Amino acid sequence: MLFRNASTEDLKEIVEIYNTTIAGRMVTADTEPVTVDSRIKWFNEHSPEKRPLWMVEENGICVGWVSFQSFYGRPAYNGTAEISIYLHENQRGKGQGKAILEYAMTQCPSLEIHTLLGFIFSHNLPSIRLFEKLGFKEWAHLPNIAVLDNVERSLSILGKRIY
């Protein structure tokens, strides 16, 4: 797998991949597709040195993307980041998520990230199992804080101390 810093030219594909997850109501709290314009501020919050946004390619084909975002935005939390992994529809269930998460964890020391968090809907059992398989534990459970199609959903925050 090749991990490279995303460029603004990748934003259209990032949004397309993201939007494929909305209808399933398992991955994101967005309920309608997002636009490229609506994601520019989010894109610009990333930096290759501390909070990268990587495109992931395998054999010249885009598999998906991975994002590191600051947690809570206060200096005392600089060593903590939230990770998000989004895969192309035709790449899901093939083990790429595990490979991406493993690689991301190896990069945390150089990014000065000592604690990694995953914010995962509690009913998204495949993602929870993936994170748990790699040593993440449930650090918080926020019951019924989201409503998707008139169904209340809980959020699990899984965490792991990297170093």
N, C-alpha and C positions, 0 to 999 in steps of 0.2 A: 504494500500500500504506500502511496505517496501522499504526504500531508503538505499542503502549501498554503501560504497566507492568502486569504480571499481578497479579491480586488473588487472595485465597484462594478466591473464588468460581470462579476459572478453573482451580483445581487439578484438579478432576474431569476437565475436558477435556484438560488437559496430560497427565494419566495415561492417559487413553483413547488419545490420539495416540501416546504413548510405547509403550504396550502393543501397538499394531499393528505395531511394528517387531521385536518379540522373535522371532516365529516364523520370520522370514526369515533370522536368524542372520548379518546383514550389518552391523547398526548398533550393537547394544548387547551387552554381556557378560551381561546378565540373561538367564536361561533360562526364567523363569516370570513371568507378569504381576505387576506391582507394584500396591500399593494406595495410595489417597490418603493414608491414615494413615502409610504407610511413607515418603512423600515430603514430609511436613511439615517435617522438619528441613532437608532439602535446599532446599525452598522458602524457608525463613526465612534461609538463608545468602545470599540475594540482596538487593541494595539498589539502588534506582533510581539513586543517585549514583555508584556504583563498579562494581557487579556486577549489572546489571539482568537481569531475566527478562521478556521482552516477548512479548505475544500479537501475532500478525501477522494483520491482516484486510485483505480486499480486497472492495470493493463490499458491505460489511456482513457478509461471510462469513469465518469463521476459516479461515485458510490453514494455520497452524501456530504454532510458538513458537520462540524463540531464547533461549539462556541463556549468560551469561558467568560463569565460575567461576574463583576464585583458583587459581593454580598453586602447589602445594607448601606453601602456608599460612605462609610465613616472610616477614617484612617486606622483605627484599632483593628479593623477587620480586613486589612489589606492582604493578609495571608490566607484568606478564605475566598473561594470562588465557587460559583454554581456552574456546572457543566450541563450542556444540552447537546444531544446527538440526534440528528435527523437523517434518515436514509431515504434514497429513492425507493418508490413502491416495489420495484422489481428486485431490490437488493435486501429487503427485509427477511429475517428468518434464516440467513445464510452464515451467521457468525461474525458479520462485519461489525456489529455493535460492540461485541466483546473485544475484538481486535482494536477498535478505535478507543474504547475506554482504557484498555491496557496501555496503549501507546500514550494516551493523554496523561495517565498517571505517571509514566516515566518522565514526562516533560515538566511536571509540576515543580521540582526543585529549581530548574533553570528559570521558571516563571515566578519564583518566590511564593508559590502556593503550597501551604502545608496542610490545608484542610480543604477537601473537595466535597461539595454537596450536590445531590440530585433532588430536584423537586418533581415528584412523580404522583400522578393520581393514584389513589390507593386501589382502584379497580384495574389498573394497568399492570397485571401480574407478570407478563413477560419482561417488562422493564425492571420491575422490582426484583425479579429472580436474577436478571443479568447483574444488577448492581450488587446484590447479596452474594452472588457467586464470586465476585471479585473483592469481597471483604467489607462491603458497605453494610452499615447497620441502620435501622430506623432510629433516628434521633428525635423525631417529632411526628405526631399524628394530629392533623387539624381536621376534625370531623365536620362533614357537611358544609364546607365553606364555599363551594362552587355549585352553580345550578346549570346543568346542561340538558336542554330539552325537557325542562320541568322535573329533572331528577337531581336531587342533591348528591354531590360527590365530595369525597374526602381527599385530602392531600397528605401524602407521606413525604417527609424530608429524610432522605438517606444521607449519611455522612461517613467519611473515612478520613482519618489522619494519615497523611501521605509520608511525612517525615517529621 
